[in-house]
Amino acid sequence: MFEAVEELIGEHADLEKKLADPSVHSDQANARKLNKRYAELTPIVATFRAWKQSAEDIETAKEYAAVDPDFAAEVKELTAEREELTEKLRLLLVPRDPSDDKDVLLEVKAGAGGDESALFAGDLLRMYLRYAERVGWKTEIIDATESELGGYKDVQVSVRTKGGNGATEPGQGVWARLKYEGGVHRVQRVPATESQGRIHTSAAGVLVTPEAEEVEVEINMNDLRIDVYRSSGPGGQSVNTTDSAVRITHLPTGVVASCQNEKSQLQNKEQAMRILRSRLLAAAQEAAEQEASDVRRSQVRSVDRSEKIRTYNYPENRISDHRTGFKAYNLDQVLDGDLDAVIQACVDTDSAAKLAAAH
């Protein structure tokens, strides 16, 4: 069942030799790449070795049990441990999303529901900011358009690990957890503006894209149209009196990115380029998936990001994820950033689907 692991063990040993060579570390980019792959393979190699050793331990225990029946319990215990190692190894061999270690750009947009939708978008933003704080990630609001009642018509935030773009451990990046948040989030509650106490349903959209590094997306500056304009929003000092807001259009694809939150035009341009780079990478990945076979697509993204991925029901304090069947009655805690159980249900569903596709 695990024939391919022998090749991975060979690759792991080869990487170990390369990383022991001081000359390799003169190229920091290459050294990081080798270290990342080595870290990915290490748990697979260690688990496989333990799995192989468990077979020998079971045989030895059986020999003892043939002489002394008291060893029968040890045989049973070792057999159970081997089954656990088998399942762990199967999960480790599930095809990984190559973007799992990346940081992300997360955008929340108000949808159907007017002011109530904008207020809900603000609630979702706070939920993600608090979750990031719990996990130990860094957040930065890049661009935001506030509504009159204090919510957001549109807000974009960068979510990063403490080490910058990429995590210290494989599969522990921001994308590995937040990639399941993309889609339409529906809320059912009594709006603050509702005098009759009737429950309304509205929605907000969440878009999550892995943040691209400059080396991943090549942008020809001649393909860009850069427009500058005055920022907009509620009155006061937040509205600039100079043309510092920037909108960048990638002419070949029509992809647009804008930023108005920073004080200077240069800063807004840099932030807009970050957004554009990530959106172009996401578009390229989406196009590649469309060209792939149905099986390949199911391996890359088996948890469908269709509309209405989740419902937040305030009267029942209930949260329901429609992709996984997850349901819990601790909505207040989830909105305070306790998202782990909701996200883990998506991770488990995704892994199960990939395992099924691989066999």
C-alpha positions in Angstrom: 0.0 0.0 0.0 2.9 2.4 0.7 5.3 1.4 -2.1 5.8 5.1 -3.0 7.2 5.8 0.4 10.5 4.2 -0.4 11.1 6.8 -3.1 10.3 9.6 -0.6 12.8 8.1 1.9 15.4 8.3 -0.8 14.5 11.9 -1.6 14.6 12.7 2.1 18.1 11.2 2.5 19.3 13.1 -0.6 18.0 16.4 0.8 19.7 15.7 4.2 23.0 15.4 2.4 22.4 18.6 0.4 21.4 20.6 3.5 24.6 19.4 5.2 26.7 21.1 2.5 27.5 24.7 3.5 27.7 25.8 -0.1 23.9 25.1 -0.5 23.1 27.9 2.0 24.8 30.5 -0.1 21.6 30.6 -2.1 19.1 31.4 0.5 16.1 31.0 -1.8 17.2 27.5 -2.8 18.0 26.6 0.8 14.5 27.6 2.0 13.0 25.5 -0.8 15.1 22.4 0.2 14.3 23.0 3.9 10.6 23.2 3.2 10.6 19.9 1.2 12.7 18.2 3.9 10.3 19.3 6.6 7.4 18.0 4.5 9.0 14.6 4.1 10.3 14.1 7.7 7.0 13.1 9.4 6.2 10.7 6.5 9.6 9.0 6.8 9.4 8.8 10.7 5.9 7.4 10.6 6.8 4.9 7.9 9.8 3.6 9.9 7.6 3.3 13.0 5.0 1.4 10.9 7.6 -1.1 9.7 9.0 -1.5 13.1 5.6 -2.2 14.5 5.3 -5.3 12.3 8.5 -6.8 13.8 7.3 -5.9 17.3 4.0 -7.7 16.7 5.7 -10.9 15.5 8.1 -10.9 18.5 5.1 -10.5 20.9 3.3 -13.3 19.1 6.3 -15.6 19.6 6.3 -14.7 23.3 2.6 -15.2 23.6 2.9 -18.7 22.2 4.9 -19.6 25.2 3.3 -17.2 27.8 -0.4 -16.3 27.3 0.2 -13.1 29.3 1.8 -11.6 26.2 -1.6 -11.9 24.3 -2.6 -8.5 25.7 0.6 -6.9 24.3 -0.1 -8.4 20.9 -3.5 -6.7 20.9 -2.1 -3.4 22.1 0.7 -3.4 19.4 -1.8 -4.3 16.7 -4.0 -1.4 17.7 -1.0 0.9 17.5 -0.1 -0.4 14.1 -3.6 0.4 12.9 -3.2 4.0 14.2 0.1 4.3 12.4 -1.4 3.0 9.2 -4.2 5.6 9.3 -1.7 8.3 10.1 0.5 7.4 7.2 -2.4 7.3 4.8 -3.3 10.8 5.9 0.3 12.0 5.5 0.3 10.7 1.9 -2.8 12.6 0.9 -1.9 15.0 -1.9 -1.1 18.4 -0.4 -2.2 21.8 -1.6 1.0 23.5 -2.7 -0.3 26.8 -1.3 -1.0 25.5 2.2 2.0 27.3 3.7 1.1 30.7 2.2 -0.3 33.8 3.8 -3.6 35.1 2.4 -5.5 38.1 1.4 -9.1 37.9 2.7 -11.9 40.1 1.4 -15.4 40.4 2.9 -18.1 42.1 0.8 -21.6 43.0 1.7 -24.2 41.3 -0.4 -28.0 41.1 -0.5 -29.5 42.8 2.5 -28.4 46.4 2.3 -27.2 47.9 5.7 -27.8 44.7 7.5 -25.5 42.9 5.1 -22.8 45.5 5.7 -23.1 45.1 9.4 -22.8 41.3 9.1 -19.7 41.9 6.9 -18.3 43.8 9.9 -19.1 40.9 12.2 -17.4 38.4 9.9 -14.3 40.7 9.8 -14.1 40.8 13.6 -14.5 37.0 13.7 -11.5 36.5 11.4 -9.4 39.1 13.2 -10.1 37.5 16.6 -9.4 34.0 15.2 -6.1 35.3 13.8 -5.3 36.7 17.2 -6.0 33.4 18.9 -3.8 31.5 16.4 -1.0 34.1 16.6 -1.2 35.4 13.1 -0.7 39.0 12.1 -3.4 41.0 10.4 -3.4 44.3 8.4 -6.4 46.0 6.9 -5.3 47.0 3.4 -8.5 48.6 2.1 -11.9 49.3 3.5 -15.2 51.0 2.4 -17.3 51.5 5.5 -21.1 51.8 5.5 -23.0 54.6 7.2 -24.1 52.4 10.1 -20.6 51.2 10.9 -20.3 48.0 8.9 -18.4 47.4 5.7 -19.4 47.5 2.1 -16.0 46.0 1.3 -12.9 45.3 3.3 -9.6 43.6 2.5 -7.2 42.3 5.1 -3.8 40.6 4.9 -3.5 37.6 7.3 0.1 36.4 7.8 2.1 34.1 10.0 4.6 35.6 12.3 7.4 34.6 10.0 6.0 36.4 7.0 4.9 34.7 3.8 4.9 31.0 4.6 4.7 29.0 7.8 7.5 27.4 9.9 5.8 24.0 9.7 4.3 22.3 6.6 0.6 22.7 6.3 0.4 25.3 9.1 0.2 28.3 6.9 -2.8 30.7 6.9 -4.2 29.3 3.6 -4.3 25.7 5.0 -7.0 26.9 7.4 -8.7 29.9 5.9 -9.1 28.5 2.3 -12.4 26.9 3.3 -13.9 30.3 4.2 -14.4 31.4 0.6 -18.1 31.6 -0.4 -21.4 33.2 0.6 -22.1 33.4 4.4 -25.8 33.7 5.3 -27.1 35.3 8.5 -30.5 35.0 10.1 -31.3 37.5 12.8 -33.4 40.5 13.8 -31.7 43.6 12.5 -31.1 46.6 14.8 -33.4 48.6 12.4 -36.3 46.2 12.6 -39.0 47.6 14.9 -41.4 44.6 14.6 -38.8 42.0 15.8 -38.9 40.0 12.5 -36.0 37.8 11.6 -34.3 38.8 8.3 -32.0 36.8 6.1 -29.0 38.5 4.4 -25.6 37.5 3.2 -22.0 38.6 2.8 -19.4 37.1 0.5 -15.9 36.1 1.5 -13.0 35.7 -0.9 -9.7 34.2 0.2 -6.7 34.1 -2.0 -3.1 32.9 -1.2 -0.7 35.8 -1.2 1.6 35.6 -4.2 5.3 36.3 -4.0 6.8 38.5 -6.7 8.7 35.5 -8.2 5.4 33.6 -8.7 3.6 36.1 -10.9 5.3 38.0 -13.6 3.6 41.3 -14.4 4.5 43.4 -17.4 4.1 47.1 -16.3 3.1 47.9 -19.9 0.0 45.7 -19.3 -1.2 47.9 -16.4 -3.5 51.0 -16.4 -3.0 52.9 -13.2 -5.6 55.5 -12.2 -5.5 57.8 -9.2 -8.5 59.4 -7.5 -9.6 60.8 -4.2 -10.6 58.4 -1.5 -14.2 58.2 -0.4 -16.0 57.2 2.8 -17.7 58.7 5.8 -16.7 62.3 6.4 -13.8 63.6 8.5 -10.1 63.1 8.3 -10.5 59.7 6.6 -11.4 61.4 3.4 -8.3 62.6 1.5 -8.2 66.0 -0.2 -5.5 64.8 -2.7 -5.6 62.1 -5.4 -3.8 59.4 -3.3 -6.2 56.5 -3.9 -4.9 54.1 -6.6 -6.8 51.7 -8.9 -4.7 49.3 -11.1 -6.2 47.4 -14.0 -4.4 44.4 -15.6 -5.5 45.0 -19.2 -4.9 41.4 -20.6 -7.2 39.8 -18.0 -9.4 42.7 -16.8 -8.4 42.0 -13.1 -8.7 45.2 -11.0 -7.2 46.0 -7.6 -7.5 49.3 -5.7 -6.4 50.8 -2.4 -7.3 54.0 -0.7 -6.4 53.4 3.0 -2.8 54.6 3.0 -1.9 58.3 3.3 0.4 58.4 0.2 -0.2 57.5 -3.4 3.0 55.3 -3.4 1.8 53.3 -0.4 -1.6 52.7 -2.0 0.1 51.6 -5.2 2.2 49.1 -3.4 -0.8 47.6 -1.5 -2.8 47.5 -4.8 0.0 45.6 -6.5 0.0 43.1 -3.6 -3.7 42.5 -4.2 -3.4 42.4 -8.0 -0.5 39.9 -7.8 -2.5 37.5 -5.6 -5.6 37.8 -7.7 -3.7 37.0 -10.9 -2.2 34.0 -9.1 -5.6 32.8 -8.0 -7.0 33.3 -11.6 -4.1 31.3 -13.0 -4.7 28.5 -10.5 -8.4 28.5 -11.2 -7.7 28.2 -15.0 -5.4 25.3 -14.4 -8.0 23.5 -12.4 -10.6 24.0 -15.1 -8.3 22.3 -17.6 -7.7 19.4 -15.2 -9.7 16.2 -15.1 -12.7 15.8 -12.7 -10.5 13.5 -10.4 -7.7 16.1 -10.3 -10.2 18.9 -9.4 -11.6 16.8 -6.6 -8.2 16.3 -5.2 -7.2 19.9 -5.4 -10.5 21.3 -4.0 -12.9 18.6 -2.7 -14.8 20.9 -0.4 -16.9 22.9 -2.8 -16.9 26.6 -2.5 -20.5 27.0 -3.7 -22.9 29.6 -2.6 -24.3 29.6 1.0 -21.5 27.6 2.5 -22.6 28.5 6.0 -25.5 29.9 8.0 -25.3 32.0 11.2 -28.6 31.7 13.0 -28.7 34.2 15.9 -32.1 33.3 17.5 -30.9 29.7 17.9 -27.3 30.6 18.6 -26.6 28.1 15.8 -23.9 27.8 13.2 -24.3 25.3 10.3 -21.8 24.5 7.5 -23.7 23.2 4.5 -20.7 21.5 2.9 -19.7 19.3 5.9 -22.9 18.9 7.9 -21.2 20.6 10.9 -23.7 22.1 13.3 -23.1 23.6 16.7 -25.0 25.9 19.1 -22.1 28.2 20.1 -22.5 30.9 17.5 -21.5 33.6 20.1 -18.2 31.9 20.7 -17.6 31.3 17.0 -18.1 35.0 16.2 -15.6 35.7 19.0 -13.0 33.8 17.0 -13.5 30.2 18.2 -13.4 28.9 14.6 -11.2 25.8 15.1 -14.0 23.2 15.2 -15.8 24.6 12.2 -12.6 24.7 10.1 -11.4 21.3 11.3 -14.7 19.8 10.0 -13.8 21.2 6.5 -10.2 19.9 6.8 -11.5 16.4 7.7 -14.0 16.3 4.9 -11.4 17.5 2.4 -8.9 14.8 3.5 -11.5 12.1 3.4 -12.5 13.1 -0.2 -8.8 13.2 -1.3 -8.2 9.7 0.3 -11.2 8.3 -1.6 -10.0 9.8 -4.8 -6.5 8.4 -4.3 -7.7 4.8 -4.0 
